[in-house]
């Protein structure tokens, strides 16, 4: 997933950012409707 515009993730944290983003996206797609998922 691409980083949000204007947000920076250090190289050291990039792997953790990607994993958290993947988990969040999976949760949203399984449990939230599109309107709520867009808020996260």
Buried (B, 14 or more C-beta within 10 A) or exposed (E): EEEEEEEEBEEEEEEEBEEEBEEEEEEBEEEEEEEEBEEE
